[in-house]
Amino acid sequence: MAEERTTAAVQRYLNDLAGDSPAEPVVRALLDRAVRRLHQLSATLLYRSYPRLARPPLNLQPDEMLSAVVERLLKALRAARPANPRQFFALACQHMRWELNDLARRLDEQPTAVELGDESVPAPASSDSGLSPDARRMLAAIDGLPEEEREAFDLVRIQGMSQSEAAQVLEVSVMTVNRRLNRGLKLLATTLGDLYLSEEDPAAS
């Protein structure tokens, strides 16, 4: 019921945004209404796909990530006009990934601090970043999926929704979500090739 109320409220604000109302107050009200869902999505993506960013030296917390994502969405929604909650949350997830990718990239680029002894030895390049090369490949492959498959994968496998919850957001049947998810998994398995990708959906019940 809470998810349905959030979805209905988001749709109402999106309708206002598409009309003649001043955009900025509507966008701020929209983000305020959706903040709990955005916080949940931020935490899920951070801890599930970017756990290194939550540990030293960055110690990123979901609240900090949410603030950065809200700032990104404030800018994006000056031009973007999602027509429904499905498009709005897809836009939010895209900016979440971009924010985390940027943080991981900056972390990779930081020089490694080493204690200098009598002889200086160059420190090896750190591979313990917030985003491993395999994770980069997987996220690039996810972004390259067709829209319907990418949305289903985002909602179920990244955001941790059940298939029934994803079906409500996408306004389709659970069977349609399942078909899109399976197609997405097959496309990812083909694209990634050498990486193991489990086809068991832990969110399905």
DACORFEN-V240884 format. One line per field, one symbol per residue. ss: DSSP state (H for helix, E for strand, L for the rest). psi: psi as a letter, one per 40 degrees, with the letter a starting at -180 (. if undefined). A space follows every 50 residues. Layout:
# DACORFEN-V240884
ss=???
psi=???
This chain:
# DACORFEN-V240884
ss=LHHHHHHHHHHHHHHHHHLLLLHHHHHHHHHHHLHHHHHHHHHHHHHHHL HHHHLLLLLLLHHHHHHHHHHHHHHHLLLLLLLLHHHHHHHHHHHHHHHH HHHHHHHHHLLLLLLLLLLLLLLLLLLLLLLLHHHHHHHHHHHLLLHHHH HHHHHHHHLLLLHHHHHHHHLLLHHHHHHHHHHHHHHHHHHHLLLLLLLL LLLLL
psi=dddddddddddddddddeaeihdddddddddddeddddddddddddddef dddeiiedfhidddddddddddddddeddigheidddddddddddddddd ddddddddehihhihhadhhhhiihhegiehidddddddddddeiidddd ddddddddeeiidddddddefiidddddddddddddddddddceihhheh heei.
